[in-house]
Amino acid sequence: MNSQQSIGIFDSGIGGLTVAHAITEKLPHENIIYFGDTAHLPYGDKSAETIQRYCLSIIDFLLAQHCKVIVVACNSATASAYEAMQDYLQNRIPLIGVIDPVINECIKKFPQKNLGLIGTKRTVESKVFEKKIQALAKDIKLKALATPLLVPIIEENFHSHEKLVDEALKLYLSQASLQNIDGLILACTHYPILKSRIAAFYEHKIPLLDAGEITANALAKQLEENGLLNPQVIQGQRDFFVSDLTPAFAQMANEFFGEKIVLTVTNLTGN
């Protein structure tokens, strides 16, 4: 393993682009390889066993690309398959999920506070955030709500329709479980795409925690500690792979990175 090898990043589709973009902003000299499993999105309504199978196939692909670290840019995948991926990798390269960095941020910034959480059904039903927070900071109270309509709105490229988005957000965020909170965890990497509308719902009075910047900071720290930061001074190479070519993904990738992104369709063995 050497410092000029790529950072591997994957998600079920568009959402992980929020994490990939944050990583390129934080670490512009790093090479990245992004894989969007668009043929199987969303992961949020799949069984844990199915998600694990998808994830291990993607891990094999990223290992074949000689990545120096893998970032799981999906809360559903992290909640359902992180331990399985760790066992499979057997410490060959570091693995970073999007949950632990957010948990650490919550503990640091919200002691003795009430936090809300919105995410996919899989993430919420796993109770992974509640379990981890309770294990580390019993004084933080967490209220979680599954918000399954939001991912399809984004994946079908309707996120720019403010009226539709605001109606969906009102349906969820008005529920009793998300009242009287001191911060809201966006426990799906798709949701930062709706961040401005979520903030507007709360009249910009509630801090929003999204995994992109938080995970990018955690990744930078880990690469530095392991001597794996890329020393090159030019912009890193960015390669994008998908399991199915969708217009929404192509458009969103171009918007995120402000350039024409070339997508390579790759069918994974066992995926």
C-alpha positions, 0 to 999 in steps of 0.5 A, spaced: 500 500 500 502 506 498 500 514 499 498 515 491 493 509 491 486 511 490 480 512 496 475 507 494 468 510 496 461 507 495 454 507 496 447 505 493 447 511 488 446 518 488 447 519 496 454 517 496 456 523 492 455 528 498 460 524 501 465 524 495 464 531 494 466 533 501 472 528 501 475 532 494 474 538 497 477 536 504 483 532 500 483 535 493 490 532 491 487 525 493 485 520 487 478 517 488 474 511 485 467 512 486 462 506 485 454 507 485 450 501 486 445 504 482 442 497 479 440 495 486 438 502 490 435 504 494 439 499 500 434 502 505 428 497 504 433 491 503 434 485 508 441 486 511 443 479 508 442 482 501 445 489 503 451 484 505 452 481 499 452 487 495 457 490 499 462 484 499 462 484 491 463 492 491 469 491 496 472 486 491 471 491 486 475 496 490 480 491 492 482 490 485 482 497 483 488 497 489 484 502 493 488 504 500 482 505 504 475 504 503 469 509 505 462 506 506 458 512 504 451 509 505 448 509 512 444 503 510 450 499 508 454 501 514 448 499 519 447 492 516 454 490 513 460 494 516 462 488 521 461 483 515 466 488 511 471 488 516 471 481 517 472 480 510 477 485 509 481 482 515 485 488 516 488 488 509 486 496 508 482 501 513 475 501 512 471 507 514 463 508 515 459 514 515 456 512 522 462 512 527 464 519 525 457 522 526 456 519 533 463 522 535 461 529 533 454 528 537 458 526 543 463 532 542 458 537 541 451 535 544 452 532 551 446 532 555 442 534 549 436 531 545 437 529 538 433 527 532 434 522 527 432 521 520 434 515 515 432 509 511 427 504 514 434 499 514 438 504 518 432 506 523 430 499 524 437 497 526 438 502 532 445 502 530 445 510 532 441 509 539 446 503 541 452 506 540 450 513 543 447 509 549 454 505 550 458 512 549 454 517 552 448 515 556 446 523 557 444 524 550 437 522 548 435 520 541 429 520 537 429 516 530 424 516 525 424 513 518 423 517 512 423 513 506 420 517 501 426 522 501 430 517 497 426 516 491 424 524 491 432 525 490 433 519 486 428 521 481 431 528 480 425 531 484 429 534 489 429 541 485 421 541 486 420 545 492 413 544 493 414 537 493 420 536 497 417 541 503 410 537 503 414 531 504 418 534 509 412 537 513 409 530 513 415 527 517 418 533 521 412 535 524 411 528 527 411 528 535 418 524 535 422 530 532 419 535 536 423 539 542 430 537 539 437 540 539 440 537 533 438 533 527 442 527 524 441 526 517 442 519 517 442 518 510 447 520 505 442 523 500 439 527 505 444 533 505 441 534 498 435 537 501 439 540 507 437 547 505 429 545 505 430 541 512 434 547 515 428 552 512 423 547 516 426 549 522 427 556 521 435 555 521 434 554 528 436 547 529 443 544 527 443 539 522 449 533 522 450 530 515 456 525 514 459 528 508 464 533 512 464 529 518 467 523 515 472 527 510 475 530 516 475 523 520 478 520 513 483 525 513 485 524 520 486 517 519 490 517 512 495 522 516 496 518 522 497 512 517 502 516 513 497 515 507 496 522 505 498 523 497 503 528 497 502 530 490 500 537 488 496 537 482 488 535 483 487 528 484 484 523 479 477 521 479 474 515 476 466 513 477 463 507 476 456 505 476 452 498 476 447 501 472 447 507 468 441 512 470 440 519 467 439 522 474 446 519 477 449 522 471 446 529 472 447 529 479 455 527 478 456 533 473 452 538 478 456 536 484 463 536 481 462 542 476 464 538 470 462 532 465 463 526 469 464 520 465 461 514 468 463 506 467 458 501 467 461 495 471 457 489 473 460 486 479 460 478 480 455 476 485 452 483 485 
